[in-house]
């Protein structure tokens, strides 16, 4: 389960630290709110490297995910 996402200098996101509650299954918002950018950041952290991921004018970007794993997933 995704517990936290921390993003710095990724695309248009300068800095974001988002704690997610257990049981969250959807992220909603208006057009242009950044939902797709958040998904892109998660995919980037999981290995989908986007050569244009660094925010314009910055030298680096970072995306950190904090996950919890059940015993069943660990055994798998």
Buried (B, 14 or more C-beta within 10 A) or exposed (E): EEBEBBBBBBBEBEEBEEEEEEEEEEEEEEEEEBBEBBEBBBEBBEEEEEEEBBBEEEEEBBBEBEEEEEEEEEEE
